């Protein structure tokens, strides 16, 4: 009598990590300042994971001194990022302004950790002069904000500089509430600013997919800075005709659509 054939074991394969997104805000801002953008991004890429982390000295780290230097800031965020789990070669880092500088520095130092780098209204000292990276009217307003003791006055002035659209009373009230539990100090703001001032234009691995996004209504950082980045790195340049420096808040849906097209 013939032996019965034993069933073959099912083939097993290693589980492919999900693509993850890391979102980094800019100077003196925290994860709650993203508004609805992270949720819209998650909806557009339902199979991915979207994470927002604060830069040192801001948000959940408001009560700790921000280290001076992009490298130290990068390592602080990287430790938190790696604690979130296993990454993949397709991971995306998206940085706004100072967050974009941290993203560039990260991609230079650890080229295999992100397949795509998205820079929004960012700049580099080797490509753009100081008066374009921080326009004169922006510096003047920055000093006014630093002297102001009223959170609502601060936020109105910041919104007037960073947003092309007028924020609603509810949005301003929400931003004021951020000061109650996570107020960023002037010292940490200056430490972040100092770290950004001398940031050069790092070289990337040629395999890195770089996307540069700018708003022509940016009153803080001259839109020409983004064009210089795109030209230097031969990157994709996406331009919104009216959005301000805080483009993800001004035009979150437009930004998500551009990311879908490029990814």
LOVEX-247007 format. One record per residue (C-alpha): residue number from 0; residue in one letter; x, y, z. Coordinates in steps of 0.25 Angstrom, whole numbers, plus 5000, padded with zeros to 4 digits. Layout:
# residues N
KOLVEX, nr, rest, u, v, w
KOLVEX, NUM, a, X, Y, Z
...
This chain:
# residues 263
KOLVEX, nr, rest, u, v, w
KOLVEX, 0, x, 5000, 5000, 5000
KOLVEX, 1, x, 5006, 5013, 4996
KOLVEX, 2, x, 5010, 5023, 5007
KOLVEX, 3, x, 5001, 5036, 5007
KOLVEX, 4, x, 5008, 5048, 5003
KOLVEX, 5, x, 5011, 5058, 5014
KOLVEX, 6, x, 5006, 5072, 5012
KOLVEX, 7, x, 5016, 5082, 5008
KOLVEX, 8, x, 5019, 5093, 5019
KOLVEX, 9, x, 5014, 5107, 5014
KOLVEX, 10, x, 5025, 5116, 5009
KOLVEX, 11, x, 5028, 5127, 5019
KOLVEX, 12, x, 5033, 5141, 5016
KOLVEX, 13, x, 5039, 5152, 5024
KOLVEX, 14, x, 5029, 5163, 5027
KOLVEX, 15, x, 5032, 5175, 5019
KOLVEX, 16, x, 5032, 5187, 5028
KOLVEX, 17, x, 5022, 5198, 5025
KOLVEX, 18, x, 5026, 5211, 5019
KOLVEX, 19, x, 5027, 5222, 5030
KOLVEX, 20, x, 5027, 5237, 5029
KOLVEX, 21, x, 5034, 5246, 5039
KOLVEX, 22, x, 5029, 5260, 5040
KOLVEX, 23, x, 5037, 5271, 5046
KOLVEX, 24, x, 5033, 5285, 5048
KOLVEX, 25, x, 5041, 5298, 5048
KOLVEX, 26, x, 5046, 5309, 5058
KOLVEX, 27, x, 5039, 5310, 5071
KOLVEX, 28, x, 5027, 5301, 5066
KOLVEX, 29, x, 5022, 5287, 5071
KOLVEX, 30, x, 5015, 5275, 5065
KOLVEX, 31, x, 5001, 5282, 5069
KOLVEX, 32, x, 5004, 5293, 5059
KOLVEX, 33, x, 5003, 5283, 5047
KOLVEX, 34, x, 4988, 5285, 5048
KOLVEX, 35, x, 4980, 5275, 5039
KOLVEX, 36, x, 4991, 5272, 5030
KOLVEX, 37, x, 4996, 5259, 5037
KOLVEX, 38, x, 4982, 5253, 5037
KOLVEX, 39, x, 4980, 5257, 5022
KOLVEX, 40, x, 4993, 5250, 5019
KOLVEX, 41, x, 4990, 5238, 5026
KOLVEX, 42, x, 4976, 5237, 5019
KOLVEX, 43, x, 4984, 5239, 5005
KOLVEX, 44, x, 4994, 5228, 5009
KOLVEX, 45, x, 4985, 5218, 5017
KOLVEX, 46, x, 4996, 5207, 5017
KOLVEX, 47, x, 5007, 5216, 5022
KOLVEX, 48, x, 5010, 5221, 5036
KOLVEX, 49, x, 5010, 5236, 5039
KOLVEX, 50, x, 5018, 5240, 5051
KOLVEX, 51, x, 5021, 5255, 5056
KOLVEX, 52, x, 5032, 5257, 5065
KOLVEX, 53, x, 5036, 5270, 5073
KOLVEX, 54, x, 5050, 5276, 5071
KOLVEX, 55, x, 5058, 5278, 5084
KOLVEX, 56, x, 5054, 5290, 5092
KOLVEX, 57, x, 5039, 5290, 5087
KOLVEX, 58, x, 5026, 5283, 5089
KOLVEX, 59, x, 5028, 5271, 5099
KOLVEX, 60, x, 5043, 5275, 5100
KOLVEX, 61, x, 5039, 5290, 5104
KOLVEX, 62, x, 5045, 5289, 5118
KOLVEX, 63, x, 5059, 5284, 5113
KOLVEX, 64, x, 5070, 5292, 5107
KOLVEX, 65, x, 5071, 5291, 5092
KOLVEX, 66, x, 5085, 5286, 5088
KOLVEX, 67, x, 5093, 5295, 5079
KOLVEX, 68, x, 5096, 5290, 5065
KOLVEX, 69, x, 5088, 5282, 5055
KOLVEX, 70, x, 5095, 5270, 5057
KOLVEX, 71, x, 5091, 5269, 5072
KOLVEX, 72, x, 5077, 5273, 5069
KOLVEX, 73, x, 5077, 5262, 5058
KOLVEX, 74, x, 5082, 5251, 5068
KOLVEX, 75, x, 5072, 5255, 5078
KOLVEX, 76, x, 5060, 5253, 5068
KOLVEX, 77, x, 5067, 5240, 5062
KOLVEX, 78, x, 5067, 5233, 5076
KOLVEX, 79, x, 5052, 5235, 5077
KOLVEX, 80, x, 5050, 5231, 5063
KOLVEX, 81, x, 5057, 5218, 5064
KOLVEX, 82, x, 5050, 5215, 5077
KOLVEX, 83, x, 5037, 5215, 5069
KOLVEX, 84, x, 5041, 5202, 5061
KOLVEX, 85, x, 5047, 5196, 5049
KOLVEX, 86, x, 5048, 5205, 5037
KOLVEX, 87, x, 5049, 5202, 5022
KOLVEX, 88, x, 5057, 5207, 5010
KOLVEX, 89, x, 5044, 5214, 5006
KOLVEX, 90, x, 5042, 5223, 5018
KOLVEX, 91, x, 5040, 5238, 5016
KOLVEX, 92, x, 5045, 5250, 5024
KOLVEX, 93, x, 5037, 5263, 5022
KOLVEX, 94, x, 5043, 5275, 5028
KOLVEX, 95, x, 5037, 5290, 5028
KOLVEX, 96, x, 5048, 5301, 5029
KOLVEX, 97, x, 5057, 5297, 5041
KOLVEX, 98, x, 5051, 5283, 5040
KOLVEX, 99, x, 5056, 5282, 5026
KOLVEX, 100, x, 5070, 5286, 5030
KOLVEX, 101, x, 5070, 5275, 5040
KOLVEX, 102, x, 5064, 5265, 5029
KOLVEX, 103, x, 5076, 5269, 5020
KOLVEX, 104, x, 5086, 5267, 5031
KOLVEX, 105, x, 5080, 5254, 5034
KOLVEX, 106, x, 5080, 5249, 5020
KOLVEX, 107, x, 5094, 5253, 5018
KOLVEX, 108, x, 5099, 5245, 5031
KOLVEX, 109, x, 5090, 5233, 5029
KOLVEX, 110, x, 5087, 5232, 5014
KOLVEX, 111, x, 5080, 5218, 5016
KOLVEX, 112, x, 5070, 5222, 5026
KOLVEX, 113, x, 5060, 5230, 5017
KOLVEX, 114, x, 5057, 5227, 5002
KOLVEX, 115, x, 5050, 5241, 5000
KOLVEX, 116, x, 5053, 5255, 5006
KOLVEX, 117, x, 5043, 5266, 5005
KOLVEX, 118, x, 5047, 5280, 5008
KOLVEX, 119, x, 5037, 5291, 5010
KOLVEX, 120, x, 5041, 5305, 5009
KOLVEX, 121, x, 5055, 5302, 5014
KOLVEX, 122, x, 5069, 5308, 5011
KOLVEX, 123, x, 5084, 5306, 5013
KOLVEX, 124, x, 5095, 5316, 5016
KOLVEX, 125, x, 5104, 5311, 5004
KOLVEX, 126, x, 5093, 5314, 4994
KOLVEX, 127, x, 5086, 5326, 4999
KOLVEX, 128, x, 5090, 5339, 5007
KOLVEX, 129, x, 5085, 5342, 5021
KOLVEX, 130, x, 5075, 5353, 5017
KOLVEX, 131, x, 5068, 5343, 5008
KOLVEX, 132, x, 5068, 5332, 5018
KOLVEX, 133, x, 5062, 5341, 5028
KOLVEX, 134, x, 5056, 5353, 5021
KOLVEX, 135, x, 5058, 5367, 5028
KOLVEX, 136, x, 5043, 5369, 5031
KOLVEX, 137, x, 5043, 5355, 5037
KOLVEX, 138, x, 5055, 5358, 5046
KOLVEX, 139, x, 5048, 5371, 5051
KOLVEX, 140, x, 5035, 5364, 5054
KOLVEX, 141, x, 5043, 5353, 5061
KOLVEX, 142, x, 5049, 5363, 5071
KOLVEX, 143, x, 5035, 5369, 5073
KOLVEX, 144, x, 5029, 5355, 5076
KOLVEX, 145, x, 5041, 5352, 5086
KOLVEX, 146, x, 5038, 5365, 5094
KOLVEX, 147, x, 5023, 5362, 5094
KOLVEX, 148, x, 5017, 5356, 5107
KOLVEX, 149, x, 5003, 5353, 5102
KOLVEX, 150, x, 5001, 5339, 5095
KOLVEX, 151, x, 4990, 5344, 5086
KOLVEX, 152, x, 4998, 5356, 5081
KOLVEX, 153, x, 5010, 5347, 5078
KOLVEX, 154, x, 5001, 5337, 5070
KOLVEX, 155, x, 4995, 5348, 5062
KOLVEX, 156, x, 5008, 5353, 5058
KOLVEX, 157, x, 5014, 5340, 5055
KOLVEX, 158, x, 5002, 5336, 5047
KOLVEX, 159, x, 5003, 5349, 5039
KOLVEX, 160, x, 5017, 5346, 5036
KOLVEX, 161, x, 5016, 5331, 5033
KOLVEX, 162, x, 5002, 5329, 5027
KOLVEX, 163, x, 4997, 5335, 5014
KOLVEX, 164, x, 4982, 5332, 5018
KOLVEX, 165, x, 4976, 5338, 5030
KOLVEX, 166, x, 4975, 5329, 5042
KOLVEX, 167, x, 4961, 5328, 5049
KOLVEX, 168, x, 4959, 5332, 5063
KOLVEX, 169, x, 4957, 5318, 5067
KOLVEX, 170, x, 4971, 5314, 5061
KOLVEX, 171, x, 4977, 5326, 5068
KOLVEX, 172, x, 4971, 5322, 5081
KOLVEX, 173, x, 4976, 5307, 5079
KOLVEX, 174, x, 4990, 5312, 5077
KOLVEX, 175, x, 4989, 5321, 5089
KOLVEX, 176, x, 4985, 5309, 5097
KOLVEX, 177, x, 4998, 5302, 5093
KOLVEX, 178, x, 5006, 5312, 5102
KOLVEX, 179, x, 4998, 5307, 5114
KOLVEX, 180, x, 5005, 5294, 5115
KOLVEX, 181, x, 5017, 5295, 5106
KOLVEX, 182, x, 5022, 5309, 5105
KOLVEX, 183, x, 5035, 5310, 5097
KOLVEX, 184, x, 5045, 5319, 5104
KOLVEX, 185, x, 5053, 5330, 5097
KOLVEX, 186, x, 5066, 5323, 5100
KOLVEX, 187, x, 5062, 5310, 5093
KOLVEX, 188, x, 5056, 5319, 5081
KOLVEX, 189, x, 5070, 5326, 5080
KOLVEX, 190, x, 5077, 5312, 5081
KOLVEX, 191, x, 5069, 5307, 5069
KOLVEX, 192, x, 5071, 5319, 5061
KOLVEX, 193, x, 5086, 5319, 5063
KOLVEX, 194, x, 5087, 5305, 5059
KOLVEX, 195, x, 5079, 5308, 5046
KOLVEX, 196, x, 5088, 5321, 5042
KOLVEX, 197, x, 5101, 5313, 5038
KOLVEX, 198, x, 5094, 5301, 5032
KOLVEX, 199, x, 5102, 5298, 5019
KOLVEX, 200, x, 5097, 5290, 5007
KOLVEX, 201, x, 5100, 5276, 5010
KOLVEX, 202, x, 5103, 5265, 4999
KOLVEX, 203, x, 5093, 5254, 4998
KOLVEX, 204, x, 5094, 5239, 4993
KOLVEX, 205, x, 5090, 5240, 4978
KOLVEX, 206, x, 5079, 5230, 4980
KOLVEX, 207, x, 5072, 5239, 4990
KOLVEX, 208, x, 5058, 5244, 4984
KOLVEX, 209, x, 5058, 5259, 4987
KOLVEX, 210, x, 5045, 5267, 4986
KOLVEX, 211, x, 5046, 5282, 4989
KOLVEX, 212, x, 5033, 5290, 4991
KOLVEX, 213, x, 5031, 5305, 4993
KOLVEX, 214, x, 5020, 5316, 4994
KOLVEX, 215, x, 5022, 5328, 4986
KOLVEX, 216, x, 5015, 5336, 4997
KOLVEX, 217, x, 5026, 5333, 5007
KOLVEX, 218, x, 5029, 5345, 5015
KOLVEX, 219, x, 5039, 5339, 5024
KOLVEX, 220, x, 5049, 5331, 5015
KOLVEX, 221, x, 5050, 5336, 5001
KOLVEX, 222, x, 5044, 5326, 4991
KOLVEX, 223, x, 5057, 5327, 4983
KOLVEX, 224, x, 5064, 5319, 4994
KOLVEX, 225, x, 5055, 5307, 4991
KOLVEX, 226, x, 5058, 5309, 4976
KOLVEX, 227, x, 5073, 5309, 4979
KOLVEX, 228, x, 5072, 5296, 4987
KOLVEX, 229, x, 5064, 5289, 4975
KOLVEX, 230, x, 5074, 5294, 4965
KOLVEX, 231, x, 5086, 5290, 4973
KOLVEX, 232, x, 5081, 5276, 4976
KOLVEX, 233, x, 5074, 5274, 4962
KOLVEX, 234, x, 5061, 5271, 4970
KOLVEX, 235, x, 5047, 5272, 4967
KOLVEX, 236, x, 5041, 5286, 4970
KOLVEX, 237, x, 5027, 5288, 4974
KOLVEX, 238, x, 5022, 5303, 4975
KOLVEX, 239, x, 5009, 5308, 4981
KOLVEX, 240, x, 5006, 5322, 4975
KOLVEX, 241, x, 5000, 5328, 4988
KOLVEX, 242, x, 5003, 5319, 5000
KOLVEX, 243, x, 5012, 5325, 5011
KOLVEX, 244, x, 5024, 5319, 5019
KOLVEX, 245, x, 5014, 5310, 5027
KOLVEX, 246, x, 5010, 5304, 5014
KOLVEX, 247, x, 5004, 5291, 5021
KOLVEX, 248, x, 4994, 5299, 5029
KOLVEX, 249, x, 4991, 5309, 5017
KOLVEX, 250, x, 4989, 5298, 5006
KOLVEX, 251, x, 4989, 5284, 5013
KOLVEX, 252, x, 4981, 5277, 5002
KOLVEX, 253, x, 4989, 5283, 4991
KOLVEX, 254, x, 5002, 5278, 4998
KOLVEX, 255, x, 4996, 5264, 4999
KOLVEX, 256, x, 4992, 5264, 4985
KOLVEX, 257, x, 5006, 5268, 4980
KOLVEX, 258, x, 5012, 5257, 4989
KOLVEX, 259, x, 5003, 5246, 4983
KOLVEX, 260, x, 5007, 5250, 4969
KOLVEX, 261, x, 5022, 5249, 4973
KOLVEX, 262, x, 5021, 5236, 4981
